[in-house]
């Protein structure tokens, strides 16, 4: 997840800057497959990148990347833990911490390594999963109280006592479109029982596991409803986190996904659309087999379109036209290598997908600590220079 922008914006949450209004218009037109003034750009940033970026560009220690570049949207995450409770500290040293979270997951977070290690789960048998009873999905603490939660607190960084979600929304929205977000059942299972167990039990007990997926789907659908209600009109869009694929294809068969996961994603989309919120679906890995389904259930844009999983947004635009908007696909491997000409080639070629609207420029997952601050500065400059409509990409123009 991205590091939240700093709070403290002047003015009440109902007031929005001229810049924010332009971004809202830009995002809305792009997602409607119209050409705005320019291609929207934003991203999700690792804390390690942000520290490097500030040092390399000589910026203050509290410099905010979204404000510095006037980026076009951001996403927020309320408490989605099945059990709302403080982290239980099992071990803590200057180098790492081992905690148990509200997913019942035992996690080792080594501070020098970006990603945490999930070691064990309270829900470690299929029978425990079937019997599990969770806290109220609409519990007001999820949206209005500070506290520990796994998704906001344990990622490439480590944070205790995350601020109240609604305060973050209110602080951000005067200057940038703010999207809420929800996990779907696959994301929950990864955190609740581990991906290995989840896939094993799908294979061993496909129908019983389907019933569990249905329970989780209903649970997070209700949390979607509650989150939108808690925001009381302050959200500009919605993200569904749904990692269901790896480098080559989906984790489970596409047919199993269609039978058990798709209906709940569709209902979450319906709920968001009923509130006037466009939906960006974040699904890592090679989701190519599911793109027709995404179109069918009304996803507005697909993210992150991992280039390292074989996806190419220019080819996808040729194949699907403007039935689906795209958000991402900037090859992070190229950005990490940092060769200026290779970065220029990557950015300008991918901008071909923006013809006619329907494209938000981002990396193909998130901006890692392997990307230099100067490289990201160049990426933004290139998108701003060449992403103005009508697009003129010179030798990088490709035909439909």
C-alpha positions as CSV (number, residue, x, y, z in Angstrom):
1,X,0.0,0.0,0.0
2,X,1.1,3.6,-0.5
3,X,2.3,5.8,2.3
4,X,-0.5,8.2,3.3
5,X,0.0,11.8,2.4
6,X,0.6,14.1,5.3
7,X,-2.5,15.7,7.0
8,X,-3.0,19.3,7.9
9,X,-4.4,20.7,4.7
10,X,-6.1,24.1,5.3
11,X,-9.8,24.4,5.0
12,X,-12.8,22.2,5.8
13,X,-13.3,18.9,4.0
14,X,-16.2,20.3,1.9
15,X,-14.0,22.8,0.2
16,X,-11.7,21.6,-2.7
17,X,-8.9,23.4,-4.4
18,X,-9.0,24.3,-8.1
19,X,-6.3,21.7,-8.6
20,X,-8.5,19.0,-7.0
21,X,-11.4,19.9,-9.2
22,X,-9.3,19.7,-12.3
23,X,-8.1,16.3,-11.2
24,X,-11.6,15.1,-10.6
25,X,-12.6,16.2,-14.1
26,X,-9.4,14.6,-15.6
27,X,-10.0,11.3,-13.8
28,X,-13.7,11.2,-14.7
29,X,-13.1,11.9,-18.4
30,X,-10.3,9.3,-18.6
31,X,-12.5,6.6,-16.9
32,X,-15.4,7.5,-19.4
33,X,-12.9,7.1,-22.3
34,X,-12.8,10.7,-23.1
35,X,-9.7,12.8,-23.7
36,X,-9.1,15.2,-20.8
37,X,-6.5,17.9,-20.8
38,X,-3.8,15.4,-20.2
39,X,-3.2,11.8,-19.1
40,X,-3.7,11.3,-15.4
41,X,-0.8,10.1,-13.4
42,X,-0.3,8.8,-9.8
43,X,1.1,5.7,-8.1
44,X,1.5,3.7,-4.9
45,X,4.8,4.3,-3.2
46,X,7.1,2.3,-0.9
47,X,8.3,4.1,2.2
48,X,11.8,3.3,1.2
49,X,11.4,5.1,-2.1
50,X,9.9,8.1,-0.4
51,X,12.9,8.4,1.9
52,X,15.3,8.0,-1.0
53,X,13.4,10.5,-3.1
54,X,13.5,13.1,-0.4
55,X,17.2,12.7,0.1
56,X,18.1,12.6,-3.5
57,X,16.1,15.6,-4.5
58,X,17.0,17.6,-1.3
59,X,13.5,17.8,-0.1
60,X,12.3,18.3,3.5
61,X,11.8,15.1,5.6
62,X,8.0,15.6,5.5
63,X,7.7,16.3,1.7
64,X,4.7,14.6,0.3
65,X,5.0,13.0,-3.2
66,X,1.4,13.5,-4.1
67,X,1.5,17.2,-3.4
68,X,5.0,17.8,-4.8
69,X,4.0,16.4,-8.2
70,X,0.3,17.4,-8.0
71,X,-0.7,13.7,-8.7
72,X,-4.2,12.9,-9.8
73,X,-5.6,10.4,-7.2
74,X,-4.9,8.5,-4.0
75,X,-6.5,5.5,-2.2
76,X,-7.3,5.0,1.5
77,X,-7.7,1.8,3.5
78,X,-10.0,1.5,6.6
79,X,-9.7,-1.3,9.1
80,X,-10.6,-4.5,7.3
81,X,-9.3,-6.9,9.9
82,X,-11.9,-9.7,10.8
83,X,-11.1,-9.0,14.5
84,X,-10.6,-5.4,15.5
85,X,-7.9,-5.6,18.1
86,X,-4.4,-4.1,18.8
87,X,-1.4,-5.9,17.5
88,X,-0.1,-8.5,20.0
89,X,3.7,-8.1,20.2
90,X,5.4,-11.5,20.4
91,X,9.0,-10.2,20.1
92,X,10.5,-6.9,19.4
93,X,14.2,-6.0,18.8
94,X,15.9,-3.0,17.2
95,X,16.0,-5.0,13.9
96,X,12.5,-6.5,13.7
97,X,9.2,-7.2,15.3
98,X,7.0,-10.3,15.5
99,X,3.3,-9.5,16.0
100,X,-0.2,-11.1,15.7
101,X,-2.8,-9.0,13.9
102,X,-6.5,-8.8,13.6
103,X,-6.4,-11.5,10.9
104,X,-4.9,-13.9,13.5
105,X,-1.7,-13.8,11.4
106,X,1.7,-14.0,13.0
107,X,3.9,-11.7,11.0
108,X,7.7,-11.0,11.2
109,X,8.6,-7.5,10.0
110,X,12.3,-7.0,9.6
111,X,12.8,-3.3,9.3
112,X,15.6,-3.5,6.7
113,X,13.5,-5.7,4.3
114,X,10.5,-4.2,2.5
115,X,8.0,-7.0,2.6
116,X,6.9,-8.8,5.8
117,X,6.9,-12.6,6.4
118,X,3.6,-14.2,7.4
119,X,4.7,-17.2,9.6
120,X,1.5,-18.7,11.0
121,X,-2.3,-18.2,11.3
122,X,-4.7,-18.8,14.1
123,X,-7.1,-20.2,11.5
124,X,-4.8,-23.1,10.5
125,X,-7.4,-25.8,9.6
126,X,-10.3,-25.9,7.2
127,X,-12.6,-26.7,10.1
128,X,-11.5,-23.6,12.0
129,X,-12.1,-21.5,8.8
130,X,-15.7,-22.9,8.5
131,X,-16.4,-22.1,12.1
132,X,-14.8,-18.6,12.2
133,X,-17.0,-15.8,13.5
134,X,-15.9,-12.2,12.8
135,X,-16.5,-8.8,14.3
136,X,-19.2,-6.7,12.8
137,X,-18.2,-5.6,9.3
138,X,-20.0,-2.3,9.9
139,X,-18.4,-1.6,13.3
140,X,-17.8,2.2,13.5
141,X,-14.3,1.7,14.8
142,X,-13.3,0.6,11.3
143,X,-13.9,4.1,10.0
144,X,-13.9,6.5,12.9
145,X,-11.3,5.2,15.4
146,X,-7.5,5.1,15.5
147,X,-5.9,1.7,16.1
148,X,-3.8,-1.1,14.7
149,X,-4.8,-2.8,11.5
150,X,-2.9,-5.2,9.3
151,X,-3.4,-3.7,5.9
152,X,-2.5,-0.1,6.9
153,X,0.2,-1.1,9.4
154,X,2.2,-4.0,8.1
155,X,3.6,-3.5,4.6
156,X,6.9,-2.2,3.4
157,X,6.9,-0.1,6.6
158,X,5.5,-0.7,10.0
159,X,2.9,1.5,11.8
160,X,1.1,1.2,15.1
161,X,-2.1,3.0,15.9
162,X,-3.1,4.1,12.4
163,X,-5.2,7.3,12.4
164,X,-9.0,7.2,12.0
165,X,-9.7,6.5,8.3
166,X,-12.3,9.2,8.0
167,X,-9.7,11.8,9.2
168,X,-7.4,10.7,6.5
169,X,-10.1,11.0,3.9
170,X,-11.0,14.5,5.1
171,X,-7.4,15.6,5.2
172,X,-6.6,14.5,1.7
173,X,-9.7,15.4,-0.3
174,X,-9.3,19.2,-0.5
175,X,-6.3,18.7,-2.9
176,X,-6.7,15.3,-4.5
177,X,-9.4,12.8,-5.5
178,X,-9.7,10.2,-2.7
179,X,-10.7,6.6,-3.4
180,X,-11.9,4.2,-0.6
181,X,-11.1,0.5,-0.9
182,X,-12.1,-3.0,0.1
183,X,-10.5,-6.4,-0.1
184,X,-12.4,-9.2,-1.8
185,X,-12.4,-12.9,-0.5
186,X,-9.1,-13.9,-2.2
187,X,-7.3,-11.1,-0.5
188,X,-8.9,-12.0,2.8
189,X,-7.9,-15.6,2.6
190,X,-4.3,-14.8,1.9
191,X,-4.1,-12.9,5.2
192,X,-6.5,-15.1,7.2
193,X,-5.2,-18.6,6.4
194,X,-2.2,-18.1,4.0
195,X,-2.3,-18.5,0.2
196,X,-0.9,-22.1,0.3
197,X,-3.7,-23.2,2.6
198,X,-6.4,-21.4,0.7
199,X,-5.4,-23.0,-2.6
200,X,-5.0,-26.4,-1.1
201,X,-8.4,-26.3,0.4
202,X,-10.0,-25.1,-2.8
203,X,-8.5,-28.1,-4.5
204,X,-9.5,-30.6,-1.7
205,X,-12.9,-29.2,-0.9
206,X,-14.0,-27.0,-3.8
207,X,-17.7,-26.8,-2.9
208,X,-17.2,-26.4,0.9
209,X,-14.5,-23.8,0.1
210,X,-17.0,-22.1,-2.2
211,X,-19.4,-21.7,0.7
212,X,-16.6,-20.1,2.8
213,X,-15.9,-17.7,-0.1
214,X,-19.5,-16.8,-0.2
215,X,-19.5,-16.0,3.5
216,X,-16.4,-13.8,3.1
217,X,-17.9,-12.1,0.0
218,X,-21.1,-11.2,2.0
219,X,-19.0,-10.0,4.9
220,X,-16.9,-7.6,2.8
221,X,-19.8,-6.5,0.7
222,X,-21.4,-5.3,3.9
223,X,-18.2,-3.6,4.8
224,X,-18.3,-1.9,1.4
225,X,-21.7,-0.6,2.2
226,X,-20.7,0.6,5.6
227,X,-17.6,2.3,4.3
228,X,-19.4,4.2,1.7
229,X,-22.0,5.2,4.3
230,X,-19.3,6.3,6.8
231,X,-17.7,8.5,4.1
232,X,-21.0,10.4,3.7
233,X,-20.2,11.6,0.2
234,X,-16.5,12.3,0.7
235,X,-15.1,9.6,-1.6
236,X,-14.5,10.1,-5.3
237,X,-14.0,6.4,-6.3
238,X,-13.4,3.0,-5.0
239,X,-10.6,0.3,-5.3
240,X,-11.2,-3.4,-4.9
241,X,-8.1,-5.3,-3.9
242,X,-8.2,-8.7,-5.5
243,X,-4.9,-10.5,-6.1
244,X,-5.9,-13.7,-7.9
245,X,-3.1,-14.3,-10.3
246,X,0.7,-15.0,-10.6
247,X,3.1,-14.5,-13.4
248,X,1.5,-17.0,-15.8
249,X,-2.2,-17.1,-15.0
250,X,-4.8,-17.2,-12.2
251,X,-4.1,-19.0,-8.9
252,X,-7.3,-21.0,-9.2
253,X,-9.0,-22.0,-12.5
254,X,-10.8,-19.1,-14.2
255,X,-14.0,-21.1,-14.0
256,X,-13.6,-21.5,-10.2
257,X,-13.0,-17.8,-10.0
258,X,-16.1,-17.1,-12.1
259,X,-18.3,-19.4,-10.0
260,X,-17.2,-18.3,-6.5
261,X,-15.4,-14.9,-6.6
262,X,-16.8,-13.0,-9.5
263,X,-20.4,-12.7,-8.1
264,X,-19.0,-10.9,-5.0
265,X,-16.8,-8.6,-7.0
266,X,-19.8,-7.8,-9.2
267,X,-21.9,-6.9,-6.1
268,X,-19.2,-4.6,-4.7
269,X,-19.0,-2.8,-8.0
270,X,-22.8,-2.4,-8.1
271,X,-22.7,-1.0,-4.5
272,X,-20.0,1.5,-5.5
273,X,-21.7,2.5,-8.7
274,X,-24.9,3.0,-6.9
275,X,-23.1,5.7,-4.9
276,X,-21.7,7.3,-8.0
277,X,-18.2,5.9,-7.5
278,X,-16.0,4.6,-10.3
279,X,-14.2,1.3,-9.5
280,X,-10.6,0.5,-10.1
281,X,-9.9,-3.3,-9.6
282,X,-6.4,-4.0,-8.4
283,X,-5.4,-7.6,-9.4
284,X,-1.7,-8.5,-9.5
285,X,-0.3,-11.0,-11.9
286,X,-1.5,-12.2,-15.3
287,X,-5.2,-11.6,-15.2
288,X,-5.6,-11.8,-19.0
289,X,-8.1,-14.7,-18.7
290,X,-10.4,-12.6,-16.6
291,X,-10.5,-9.3,-18.6
292,X,-13.7,-10.2,-20.4
293,X,-15.3,-10.9,-17.0
294,X,-14.0,-7.5,-15.8
295,X,-15.7,-5.9,-18.7
296,X,-18.9,-7.8,-18.1
297,X,-19.3,-6.9,-14.5
298,X,-18.6,-3.2,-15.1
299,X,-15.1,-2.6,-13.7
300,X,-14.1,0.9,-14.8
301,X,-10.3,0.4,-14.9
302,X,-8.0,-2.5,-14.3
303,X,-4.8,-2.1,-12.3
304,X,-1.8,-2.8,-12.1
305,X,-1.3,-4.7,-15.3
306,X,2.1,-6.1,-14.4
307,X,4.5,-6.0,-17.3
308,X,6.6,-8.6,-15.5
309,X,3.6,-11.0,-15.8
310,X,3.5,-10.6,-19.6
311,X,0.9,-7.9,-19.9
312,X,1.2,-5.0,-22.3
313,X,-1.3,-2.2,-22.1
314,X,-0.8,-1.1,-25.8
315,X,-1.6,-4.6,-26.9
316,X,-4.5,-4.8,-24.5
317,X,-6.0,-1.6,-25.9
318,X,-5.8,-3.0,-29.4
319,X,-7.6,-6.2,-28.2
320,X,-10.3,-4.6,-26.1
321,X,-10.6,-1.1,-27.5
322,X,-12.4,1.1,-25.0
323,X,-14.5,-1.5,-23.2
324,X,-12.2,-1.2,-20.2
325,X,-9.9,1.5,-18.9
326,X,-6.4,0.7,-17.8
327,X,-4.3,2.0,-14.9
328,X,-0.7,1.0,-14.7
329,X,1.7,-1.1,-16.7
330,X,4.8,1.1,-16.4
331,X,7.5,-1.5,-16.2
332,X,9.1,-1.2,-12.8
333,X,12.1,-3.2,-13.9
334,X,12.9,-0.4,-16.4
335,X,12.3,2.3,-13.8
336,X,14.6,0.5,-11.3
337,X,17.4,0.1,-13.9
338,X,17.1,3.9,-14.4
339,X,18.6,4.2,-17.9
340,X,17.2,7.6,-19.2
341,X,16.6,6.5,-22.7
342,X,15.0,3.2,-21.7
343,X,12.7,5.1,-19.3
344,X,11.8,7.5,-22.0
345,X,11.0,4.7,-24.4
346,X,8.9,2.9,-21.8
347,X,6.8,6.0,-20.9
348,X,6.2,7.2,-24.4
349,X,5.3,3.8,-25.8
350,X,2.8,3.1,-23.1
351,X,1.1,6.5,-23.7
352,X,-0.2,5.0,-26.9
353,X,-2.8,3.3,-24.7
354,X,-4.2,6.7,-23.8
355,X,-5.6,7.6,-27.2
356,X,-9.3,8.3,-26.8
357,X,-8.9,8.4,-23.0
358,X,-9.2,5.3,-20.8
359,X,-5.7,5.3,-19.4
360,X,-4.1,6.4,-16.1
361,X,-0.3,6.3,-16.1
362,X,1.2,4.3,-13.2
363,X,3.8,1.7,-12.5
364,X,2.9,-2.0,-13.0
365,X,2.5,-2.3,-9.2
366,X,4.2,0.3,-7.0
367,X,7.2,2.5,-7.0
368,X,9.9,0.5,-5.1
369,X,12.9,1.6,-3.1
370,X,14.9,0.4,-6.2
371,X,13.7,3.5,-8.2
372,X,15.8,6.6,-7.8
373,X,14.1,9.9,-7.0
374,X,15.6,11.4,-10.2
375,X,14.1,8.6,-12.3
376,X,10.6,9.1,-10.9
377,X,11.1,12.9,-11.4
378,X,11.8,12.1,-15.1
379,X,8.8,9.8,-15.4
380,X,6.5,12.5,-14.2
381,X,8.1,15.1,-16.5
382,X,7.7,12.8,-19.5
383,X,4.1,12.0,-18.8
384,X,3.3,15.7,-18.3
385,X,5.2,16.7,-21.5
386,X,4.0,14.0,-23.9
387,X,0.6,13.1,-22.2
388,X,-1.2,16.3,-23.3
389,X,-4.0,15.9,-25.7
390,X,-3.9,15.6,-28.6
391,X,-1.1,13.1,-28.1
392,X,2.1,13.6,-30.2
393,X,4.5,10.7,-29.5
394,X,6.8,11.1,-32.5
395,X,8.7,8.0,-33.4
396,X,7.0,6.1,-30.5
397,X,3.5,6.4,-32.0
398,X,1.9,3.0,-32.8
399,X,-1.1,2.3,-35.0
400,X,-4.3,0.8,-33.5
